Amino acid sequence: VQLQASGGGLVQFGGSLRLSCAASGTMFGRNAMGWYRQAPGKQREFVAEVAISGDTNYADSVKGRFTISGDKRQSTVLQMNSLKPEDTAVYYCNLRDPRGIDYWGVGTLVTVSS
């Protein structure tokens, strides 16, 4: 499975960005797809996901500002609004297949200036 992410960049405080991720390759059944991020000097953390059930889950820090959507669990879009400097990080697309195996895309940098 390969994941191709796009959409990072530089934005001012309060601005918006849209991250997209598409999966390709051999997949088995329905997948969960989501996003994680890693800020400088910090561990990678969960941001949002579309679960295999179709439910969406968010980290508390992004609830109400970020919206995740998915299409048949082979692509996902993360709409990020009201961005804050603390959202600055490298964002990674994640796919978890029904066997529980994680796949990761190459990170895309999001920088929010104050």
matplotlib code that plots the C-alpha trace (Angstrom):
import matplotlib.pyplot as plt

x = [0.0, 1.3, 0.0, 0.3, -0.4, -0.5, -1.7, 0.7, 2.2, 2.5, -0.5, -1.2, -2.8, -6.5, -6.1, -7.1, -5.4, -6.7, -4.6, -5.4, -4.3, -4.9, -4.1, -3.0, -1.9, -3.4, -5.8, -8.0, -11.4, -12.3, -9.6, -9.4, -7.6, -6.4, -3.8, -1.1, 1.3, 4.8, 5.9, 9.7, 11.0, 7.7, 6.3, 4.0, 0.4, -3.0, -5.0, -8.1, -9.4, -12.2, -12.6, -13.5, -17.0, -17.2, -17.1, -14.9, -12.6, -10.6, -7.9, -9.3, -6.9, -8.5, -12.1, -14.3, -11.6, -10.6, -12.9, -11.9, -13.7, -13.1, -14.1, -14.5, -11.6, -9.1, -8.7, -9.1, -9.2, -8.4, -9.9, -8.1, -9.6, -8.8, -5.2, -2.9, 0.9, 0.7, -0.7, 2.7, 4.0, 4.7, 1.4, 1.4, -1.4, -2.1, -4.0, -4.8, -6.1, -8.5, -5.5, -4.3, -1.3, -0.4, 0.9, 2.3, 2.7, 5.6, 4.9, 3.7, 4.8, 2.2, 3.5, 1.3, 2.7, 1.6]
y = [0.0, 3.4, 6.7, 10.0, 13.1, 16.7, 20.1, 21.3, 24.8, 28.1, 29.9, 32.7, 32.4, 31.8, 30.6, 27.3, 24.4, 21.2, 18.0, 15.2, 11.6, 8.8, 5.1, 2.8, -0.8, -4.0, -3.6, -6.0, -4.9, -1.6, 0.5, 3.2, 6.3, 9.3, 11.8, 12.1, 15.0, 15.5, 18.9, 19.6, 17.9, 16.1, 12.7, 11.9, 12.4, 11.4, 14.1, 12.6, 9.4, 7.9, 4.5, 1.3, 1.7, 5.1, 7.0, 10.0, 10.7, 13.7, 14.8, 17.2, 19.9, 20.0, 19.3, 22.0, 23.3, 20.2, 18.0, 14.7, 12.9, 9.7, 8.1, 4.3, 4.3, 4.7, 8.5, 11.1, 14.8, 16.8, 20.3, 22.5, 25.8, 28.4, 27.2, 28.1, 28.2, 25.1, 23.2, 23.6, 20.1, 17.5, 15.8, 12.1, 10.2, 6.8, 3.8, 0.9, -2.2, -4.8, -6.9, -3.9, -3.2, 0.5, 2.2, 5.7, 8.3, 10.8, 13.7, 17.1, 20.2, 22.6, 25.9, 28.4, 31.8, 34.0]
z = [0.0, -0.9, 0.5, -1.4, 0.7, -0.5, 0.7, 3.3, 3.3, 5.1, 6.4, 8.8, 12.2, 11.7, 8.2, 6.6, 4.8, 3.2, 3.3, 1.0, 1.0, -1.5, -1.1, -3.9, -4.1, -2.9, 0.0, 1.8, 2.8, 4.4, 6.1, 8.6, 7.4, 9.4, 10.2, 12.7, 13.3, 14.8, 15.9, 16.4, 19.5, 20.2, 19.6, 16.8, 17.9, 16.7, 14.9, 13.3, 11.7, 9.8, 11.4, 9.7, 11.0, 9.3, 12.6, 12.8, 15.8, 16.7, 19.1, 21.6, 20.4, 17.0, 17.7, 16.2, 13.9, 11.8, 9.7, 8.3, 5.5, 3.6, 0.4, 0.6, 3.0, 0.2, 0.4, 3.0, 3.3, 6.4, 6.3, 8.8, 9.8, 12.5, 12.4, 15.3, 15.6, 17.8, 14.8, 13.1, 12.5, 9.9, 9.1, 8.2, 6.5, 8.0, 6.8, 9.0, 7.3, 8.7, 9.9, 12.0, 9.9, 9.7, 6.5, 6.5, 3.9, 3.5, 5.8, 4.6, 6.5, 7.9, 9.2, 10.9, 11.5, 14.4]

ax = plt.figure().add_subplot(projection="3d")
ax.plot(x, y, z, "-o")
ax.set_aspect("equal")
plt.show()
